[in-house]
Amino acid sequence: MSTQKTILVLGTNAGQADLIRHMKDRGWRVIGASPVKGEPGQAFCDVVEAVNIVDLEALEAVVERHKPDLIYSISSDVAMKSVVALSERVGLPHFYDSAFIDLLDDKAALRGFLTEHDLGPVPYRKLASAAEAAGWDTFPCMVKPTDAQGQRGVVRVDRAADLAPAIAAAVGFSRSSQAIVEGFLDGVEISCNVLVCGGEVKMKVLSERLVHGPHALGVPRGHLVPCDAVSEDNQRAALALVDGIIAALGSRDGVLYFQMIVTPEGPRVVEIAPRLDGCHMWRLIRAAEGADLIAMAMDCLTGEGTPEQLPGGGEGDRQRPIAELMFQQMAPGQPFSAAAFPVPEDAIYHEYRYDAGQDVRPVNGTLEVVGYYVRNRA
């Protein structure tokens, strides 16, 4: 007679709800950790601990109470740092190590790594104040916190006069009080979801990332599989870049989420995250490719299964319909109404993140996701 296994999931937001439900379906007991009451994933947890996910000492106490077999999280860079650090402390299985997480979490360190290995280098500078930007003459450019998640503190700068306030704002959003200035990358945005297991790439799927304009710079409005506005040559170049980076990183087991832009000089990396994305892309991949990335990742991490290699090179079959994942979005601070966001009749999957009348919480502060759907384009 088998004993039920337990997982501690750091975070209980909408992204974590996908993992929580999956682990419940596997027959696991789920302990959720979050100080925020009422998050969507909490309804599916066996126990919710009101603990800050960056407080390792408090999390160790949770581990002592519940004796989990695994600690994991998806969709959150902050959570993944704690997942790995806590797993290392208590001796539980985990993808990657803290040094690897730190490399990908530091945008300047990652730029340095890519430059060192000649993997789509981009001009950049790491700094803690505007004074350290003296002599920077690449415009337009992007200013970002080195280690903040999402689009907080990210701004395009077109002239030198606007550089100082942008740097000050980015430093304010950074956990380490550091910012990065880098050359602006212009072109179609794409992503690549990757799973490496047993040292072999089991999944590598390119997707096109649809974004809003200047009023919500960089905020995604949806994703497509396969890519629609990217040539086959550029798709192959992007996949070759991904392969080169995976090899340079040591072909370590785990999930990686690449964000890239197809520039006139070829694909360039925007960032790489050591986790599943925060956009529910696994549902889009499942609709387009018939493979479940969460299931494959958890099979690899738990040893409960052996992920099969997804056929094809990641470009997708252009003869098949394009599958799309589209977000339903509104400004924060207002009550949600489902009537304003109807469910498409041809949706394969749809989910609201709020109940009627709930105030929409600020995450990126501009346009927040209140629901999303997956469907095949007509």
URJO-V363850 format. One line per field, one symbol per residue. ss: DSSP state (2 for helix, 1 for strand, 0 for the rest). phi: phi as a letter, one per 30 degrees, with the letter a starting at -180 (. if undefined). burial: I if it has 24 or more other C-alpha atoms within 12 Angstrom, else O. A space follows every 10 residues. Layout:
ss: ???
phi: ???
burial: ???
This chain:
ss: 0000011111 0002222222 2222200011 1110000002 2222001110 0000022222 2222220001 1100002222 2222222222 0000000222 2222202222 2222220000 0001111002 2220000000 1111100000 0000111002 2222222222 2220000011 1110000111 1111111001 1111111111 1002220001 1111100000 0222222222 2222222220 0001111111 1110011111 1110000000 2222222220 0022222222 2200000000 0000000000 0011111111 0000100222 0000000011 1100000010 0000000111 11111100
phi: .dcddbcccd jbddddedde ddddddjddc ccbadcdide dddcddbccd bddccddddd dddddchdda baabibdddd ddeddddddc icdadibddd dddddceddd eddddechci dbdaacacad dddejdbcbd bccbddbcdi cdicbdbcbe dcdedddddd eddddchbbb cbedcclddb bbcbbcbiic dcbabdbccd bddedbeidd clbbbddccb dddddddddd dedddedddj hddkcbbccb bdcecjdbdc abcdaddcci deddddddci bcdddddded ddidacdddd dicjdicddd ddcbcbccba ddibddbddd bddedcddbb accbdeiddd ddccicbcdc aabbaddd
burial: OOOOOIIIII IIIIIIIIII IIIIOOOIII IIIIOOOIII IIOIIIIIII IIIIOIOOII OIIOOIOIII IIIIIIIIII IIIIIIIOOI OIIIIIIOOI IIIIIIIIII IIIIOOOOII IIIIIIIIII OOIOOIOIIO IIIIIIIIII IIIIIIIOOI OOIIIIIIII IIIIOOIIII IIIIIIIIII IIIIIIIOOI IIIIIIIIII IOOOOIIIII IIIIIIIIII OOOIIIIIII IIIOIIOOIO IIIIIIIIII IIIOOIIIII IIIIIIIIII IIIIIIIIIO IIIIIIIIII IIOOOOIOII OOIIIIOOOO OIIIIIIIII OOOOOIOOOO IOOOOOOOII IIIIOOOOOI IOOIOIIIII IIIIIIOO
